[in-house]
Amino acid sequence: MADKQISLPAKLINGGIAGLIGVTCVFPIDLAKTRLQNQQNGQRMYTSMSDCLIKTIRSEGYFGMYRGAAVNLTLVTPEKAIKLAANDFFRHQLSKDGQKLTLLKEMLAGCGAGTCQVIVTTPMEMLKIQLQDAGRIAAQRKILAAQGGTQASVEAPAAPRPTATQLTRELLRSRGIAGLYKGLGATLLRDVPFSIVYFPLFANLNQLGRPASEEKSPFYVSFLAGCVAGSAAAVAVNPCDVVKTRLQSLQRGVHEDTYSGFLDCARKILRHEGPSAFLKGAYCRALVIAPLFGIAQVVYFLGIAESLLGLLQGPQA
Ligand SMILES: *[C@@H]1O[C@H](CO)[C@@H](O)[C@H](O)[C@H]1NC(C)=O
């Protein structure tokens, strides 16, 4: 996907624009994913993605589906910047005298970039998850209170709605930097294997549609290959994503398990909810990732940043 001739600022602008459009289009599905992954057996509020979205609109309004989107909108560009810069750095280190990278080295560079990106991704996910899941917990309390008789109803005031900034301050105050980096290990365990699945799959699928061995694949082939490879990789690492979401959620619903770490969480999920629980939200995640990758490729393909930069520089002689 990465073309050598495109400058880093142009890549950055492309990445930022793609990120902003992407978040706007698929954030509600991302919210449904978080809520579906967090619900444990017993107190299930939502039966499916559409059920979750309908209930969210009913109780929280249309903007309720976008709770936490500000985190993504603000941080998606710095996140992309780190990833692109790291990817360029590793590719440069790995390439001998400007030759084309082998697939293995491409993968290595991708994994290295993924590892650096986690510096921004982890706190981002941490904040996003609290904001996305708050509505589910509030709704669950309300239902229990309406059924009457639980202690929860006694101390169930209107749920507080902290902003991302307030959450950050509170986390830093109570737990320091580590508070923002809860789930770092789980995030790495999700994102590094993601690259390991994505890169070879994309390369192979992309190859299938190449007319002659020397030519580049046509755009629609790369586009489809990106969407398919992205979704497949997302589903493959979904078990880690479920564990990550659970570990990063600070608030629990009524009667929900708490976890002390990655293994404890994986074990409890397996024991109390069965192996299929590791696929919770997988469908949503595939639906989030495919458009994100697709949109990014279209933005790159159209060269939106290059046109913008060209406009700034004025007509070329
Ligand atoms: C929001 O950002 C997180 C962290 O990078 C990412 O995993 C998630 O897919 C993003 N969601 C959307 C809808 O872009």
The ligand as a Tripos MOL2 file, in Angstrom:
@<TRIPOS>MOLECULE
LIG
   14    14     1     0     0
SMALL
NO_CHARGES

@<TRIPOS>ATOM
      1 C1        -10.8300    4.1860   17.7710 C.3       1 LIG1
      2 O1         -9.4710    4.0610   18.1080 O.3       1 LIG1
      3 C2         -9.0700    2.7900   18.5620 C.3       1 LIG1
      4 C3         -7.6190    2.8750   18.9730 C.3       1 LIG1
      5 O2         -6.7770    3.0020   17.8760 O.3       1 LIG1
      6 C4         -9.3140    1.7480   17.4780 C.3       1 LIG1
      7 O3         -8.9830    0.4650   17.9290 O.3       1 LIG1
      8 C5        -10.7710    1.7860   17.0610 C.3       1 LIG1
      9 O4        -10.9790    0.9090   15.9770 O.3       1 LIG1
     10 C6        -11.1540    3.2020   16.6600 C.3       1 LIG1
     11 N1        -12.5490    3.2250   16.3220 N.am      1 LIG1
     12 C7        -13.0090    3.7840   15.2150 C.2       1 LIG1
     13 C8        -14.4620    3.6980   14.9800 C.3       1 LIG1
     14 O5        -12.2810    4.3410   14.4200 O.2       1 LIG1
@<TRIPOS>BOND
     1     1     2 1
     2     1    10 1
     3     2     3 1
     4     3     4 1
     5     3     6 1
     6     4     5 1
     7     6     7 1
     8     6     8 1
     9     8     9 1
    10     8    10 1
    11    10    11 1
    12    11    12 1
    13    12    13 1
    14    12    14 2
@<TRIPOS>SUBSTRUCTURE
     1 LIG1         1 GROUP 0 **** ****
